[in-house]
């Protein structure tokens, strides 16, 4: 993000964010619950056939997606981007198809606790993406400017936009990650079984709705801001840049999800107290991140340029929204373990209706802050309804009083940090560090014996 806002215009950066919002939603649609289904059916004696059937299904749907997007790219470019970015739209189809396919080999690594290989492949994709972004957006323009590249090649490279090169870099990194799995895929001995795919879809369809609704809540604001606001792509750029300041919370909740889903499918027979402790620690650590990012916001703002700073107002709201999304995911174990997965679909649809309705009402009036609060209300209500129904069908002894005290402590400390203004640099940051230590002290005090037991385990 700091790189993009310095090499792209706000409008171009807004278009990039808009593209990735569509990618996020379509990726869930074209994975259609196969990842969660894979975890559930992987215990089957016919593991190879399960693996092969899922990959075959995703291959066919991915191919169809590429064909559809390629032939409709001209129409989509005129509807969404005034006739621009047609080739970029085609790249989007390829990215979604490949990423949907490799989600299953990645899920297999998670299932088998191959964290090192998982990390190596993911990091290879990340670093290759960074490399090609720097190559296309920084090195090539420098070489062209200083005439190190011949005119025909310069004309060729200049024909592409920053948006195109960002998506091309993404596609290259996706292909690189795919290459790590080629040998494994070729060695598969299972055969395609239509009945397996049907069984997985029958089990996973609520998760498809959950995933789609989750992505709509997460990305609808970035699709609607350019539509509902006069200077939409510029405002979207500012909103998205500040949204990404909350990346620590997003990474935390995503890492939790990667570890927690395989854990509870493998350990569903363990006591409910373990789930309660996980929620306890999850919320405490999430609120610590909330405080840390907000308290040291002026340091984090180094990542932004001056024209993006007015969007800081959305950061605390976005951080809290992401935390509630993580809480909702944590709560979702009850309907997965009781096979009442349709509740996940109901909560997802409800959250989507609320968020979209609020987006259409608040974005035209309040702009980006309206979008941020819409997301917070959407995730907050989903978590609330899941907690209420979960207590009925699968009661987990969550330490509610302790969790409430975490929230009260974090919000009080956040307000104190806002109200107390210290001009002297050293004292100001000593005060901020003290606030964080106060929260840690409150956490340790509330844990008592349960915290010690959990750390020992």
N, C-alpha and C positions, 0 to 999 in steps of 0.2 A: 504493500500500500504506500509507504513513504516514497518508494521509487516511482510508482505509477503517477502519483499526483505531481511529481516533478518533471516527468517527461511527456505527460498527456495533458491536454486542456481539460478543465472540469467537465465540459460536455462529453469529450471522448471517454473520460473515466466513468461518467454516468452511464454511457452506452455499455461499457465493459461490465459494470455491475448489473445492468439490466439483462445482458446476455446470461450471466452466471445465475441470475435468479431463475430464468427459464430452465437452465441446465439442471439446477437443483431439483426442481419439481419434476421434470421429465425423467431424470435419473431414477427417482423413486418409482415412477409409473412403469418404466421399462426394466426395473429389477423385480417388479410385481411380487414382493414378499418372499422371493426365493432364498434370500439370505437367512431370514428367521426360520423358514421352512427347512433349510439345510441343517440348522442346529437341531431342530426337533427330530428330523428323520435320519440324522447321521448315526444314531445308535443302531439302526437296522442292520441285519446281517448282510443285506444287499447294498452295502455302502457304495461300492463301485458303480452300481447301476443308478443309485440316487445321484451321485456326483455327475456321472455322464449324462443322465436325463436332464438335470438342471442346466448344465452347460450347453447341451444341444438346444434346449428350449430358448435360452438367452441368445444363442447364436442366430437362430431364425428370426426372433423378434428384433434383434439389433440390425440384422440385414434389411428387414422390412422398413425399419425406422430410417435408415440411411437412404433407401430408395424414395420413401415418401418425402423426406425433407429436401432431397436433391431436386425432385420434380416440382416441389411447391416453394422453393427458395425465392424465386422471383416475386411471387405473390406475397410471401411473408415480408420480404424486404420493403415492398411498397406499403403494406398495411402498418408495419411497425416502425420503419426507419426511413420513410420518404424515399424509397427506392435504393437506399444504400446498404452496404454490408451483405450482399447476396452470397459471396463466397464464404464469408464468416459464418453465415447461417448453415451452410453445408458442413463446415468444420464442426459445428455444434453437434450435428447428427453423428459424426464419427466419434467424437469424444464421449457422448452418452453411450453409444453402442459398446465401445471398448471398456469403459469404466463399469458398466453394468455387468459385463462378462467377467472381468477380473475380480469383482466383488466376492465371487464364490471361492476362488482359490485363496483369497485373503481370509475369508471366513474359515476355511479349512486350516489355515495356519493358526488362527485364533483358537479354534477348537482343540488343536493338538499342542497348544501352549508353546508354539515356535516363535516366541517373541523376538528373538534376535533376527531370524530370517525375515519376519514381518517388518521389523524396523529397517533392516538394510534395504529391502525393496521399496518401502515407502520413502525413505530418505533419498534413494537413487532417483525416484520420480520427482521429489521436491527439488533436489539440487540440479537435475537436468532442466527442469522448468525454469529455475532461476538463471541458469547458464544461458539458455536460449533467449530468455527475455532480455538479458544484458546484451547478448549478441545482436539481436534484431533491433532493439530499441536504443542502444547506446553505441556499440562498436560500429555497426554498419553506417549509421548516420555520421559518425565521426570520420570514418574512412571516405565516405562520399564528400563530406564538407572539405576535406583536405586533399581531395582528388587522388586518393590511393586506389580507387576503383574506377575502371573505365566507364565511359558514358553509357554504353548499352546496358551494362549491369546496374549502374546507378539508376537509370530510368526504370529498370525492372523492379528493383527493391523499393523505389519511391512510389511505385504504383500500389503498394500495399499500405493499409492504414495501421495505426498503432493497435487498434482493436483486432485486426486480422493477425498480426504477429503475436499478440498475447494468446489468442486461441490456437495458433499454429504451435507455439511453444508448449501449450498444454497437451495438444495431440501427440507431439513427439514424446513427451514424458509418459503419457499413457501407453504408447506403443512400447517404450522401454520397459515399463513395469510388466506389460503383457509378455515380453520376451523372456522374463525370468520364469514364467510358468509353462512355456512351450513344451519342454522335456517332460514335465509332470503330466501335462494333458495328453501327450502322445502315448504315455505309458498306461493310461487308464484302460482297464480290461472290461469294464462294465458295458452294457448295451442300453440303448435308449428304451425306456419303458413308459408308454403313455399314461398308464395307470398311476405311476409314481408321481408324475407331473400333476395329474388331476388331484391326487390325494394332497399334495403339497399346497396346491392352489385352494382347495377346499379348507385346509387348515389356515392358510396364510391370508385369505382375502380380507379379513378385518385389519390385518397389519398393513395391507396395501392401502386401505383407506386411512389408517392411522398415519402412515408415512406420507401420503399425498397431502392430507390435511395439515400435518406438521410442517411440511415444506411450504404450503400455501401461507400458513401463518407466518413463517419465517421470511418469506420472500414476496408476498403480495404487495407489501408496502413499496418495495423497490421496482415493482412492475407498475403500480398505480401512481406513484409520484410524478413520473413523466407525463402521464395521461391527465391527472387532475390539477397539476400546477402549471402556471404559465411558463416559467423558466425551469421546466421539470428536470431535464438531464443535469443541469448545473446544481440544482438543489439536491438531487439524488446523489451526486458526487460528494457533496459536503456531508450529507447524512450517512452515506456508506463509509466514508473515511473515518468518521467518529464512531460509527457502528463497530468498525474493526478494532477500535481501541479496546473493546470488550472481548478481544480474541482470547485472552487468558481464561475467561469464564467459559467461552465456547470450547476451547481445547480441554478444559477440565471436565466439562459435561460429556464431551465426545469420548475422552479417554475412559471415563467412568462407564459409559455405555459399552465400549469395546470389551472391557473387562467383566462387567456385571452380567451381561446377557449369557455368555457361555458359563459363568460361575453358577447362576441359579438354575440353569437347565441341568448341570452336572450334579448340583448339590441340593436339589429340591427336597431331599429327605432330612435336611438339617433343621435345627430348631428355628422358630420364628424370631427368637431373640437376636440371631445373627443379622437378619434383615433390619431389625430395629437399630442395631448398632451401626450398620452401614449407613442408614439414613441419618442418624445422629452426626456421624463424622462428615458425611457428605455436605450437609447443610452448614455445619460449623466452618468447614474449609471453604465452601462457596462464599459465605459471608466475609471470611477473611480476605478473599480475592476482591470482593465488592469494596471493602474498606481500603485495601491496598491501592487499587487502581484509582479510586476517587481521591484519596488523600494525597497521592503523588501525581495527580493529573497534570500539574504544571510541568513536571519533568517529562511525562509521557508525551506532552504536546510538542516536544522537539520533533516528533515524527511527522507533524503536520506543518503545512505552510500557513501563513497568516490568513489567507482567504478561506481556510477551512475551520478556523478556530471558533467561529460563532456557532458551530454545530455541537460544541462541548455539552450543551444543555441536555442532549439525549443520552449521554454516556451512563449516568446512574440508572436511568430507566431501563436501558438496554441490558445492563449488567443484571439487574433484578429480574428482568424478563427471562434471560437465559438461565438464571438460577432456578426459577420456577419451572422452566422446561425440564431441567435435570431432575427436579423433585417429582414432576409428573412421570418421567420415565422410571424413576425409582419405585414409585407407587404402582406402576403398571404390572408388576410381577404377579399381583393377585389374580388378574383375569387371564394371565398366561398360564399360570400353574393350575387354575381351576377349569381351563378350557372354555372360559366365558369370554373369548376374544372379541365377540361382537360388541362388548362394552367399550373396547378401545376405539372401535369405529364410531360408536355413538358419541363418545367424548370428543373425538377428533372432529366430527362433523359439527358438533355444538361449538367447539372452539373456533372453527373456521368461520361459521356463520357470524359469531360475535365479532371476531377480528375484522372480517371483510366489511361488515356493517359499520363498525366504528371507523375503519379506514375511509370508507366513502363519505362518512359524516365529518370526520376531523381533519383529514388531509387538505381538502379545499380551504378550510378555515384556518387551521393552525400549522399546516405544513408538516415538517419532519417530526416535531414533538408530538403531534397528534398520532402519527404512525407509530412512534415508540410506545406511547401509552396504550394504543390499541393492541399491540403485541403483548404487553404486560398483562392487560385484562384478559386476553384470550388464554394465555398459558396459566394465569392464576386461577381462572374459573375451571379449566380442565383439571388442574391439580386438586382443587377443592372437591369437585364432583367425584373424582377417582378415589379420594380419601374417604368420602362419605359412603360410597358403595362398597369400597374395599373393606371397610370396617364391618359391613353387613355380611359379606360372603367369605372373607378371608382375613379375619382380624389379626393384625400384627401389633404387638405392644410397643408402638412408637412412643418415645419419651416426649409427649406433646408440651408439657410445661417447660422442659429444658429447651426444646426447639423454639418455643415462644420467647424465652429469655434471650436466646441467641439473637433473634431478630430485633428485639427491643434494644439490646446492648449495641448491636451494629448500627441501628438507625440513630440512637442517641449519640454515639461517638461520631457518626457521619455529620450530624447537625452541629456538634461542638466544633468539629474541624472547620465547618463552613463559617461559623459565627466568630471564632477566635482568629484575629488577624495579627500576625507578628511580622514586623518589617525586617528585623535582623535575620539574615539568612540562616546562620548556624542554629539559633534558638528556634526558628520556625520548623526546621527539619528534625530537631531533637523532640519538639512537641509532637510532630506527626508520628515519629517512631514510637514515642510513648503511648500514643493512642492505640497503635497496633499491639503493643505489649499489654496494654490494659485488656484488650479483647482476648488475647491469648490467656491471660491470667484468669479471666472470667470463664473461658472454656475449660481450663484445667481444674478450676474450682468446682465447676458443675459436673465434671466427669467422675471425680472421686474414684471409687473402686472399679466401676464399669470401664473407665478409660484404661486403667492399669491392666485389667483382664484382657481387653481388646488388643492392646499393644503386645502383650505376651503371646497372644494367639497368632 
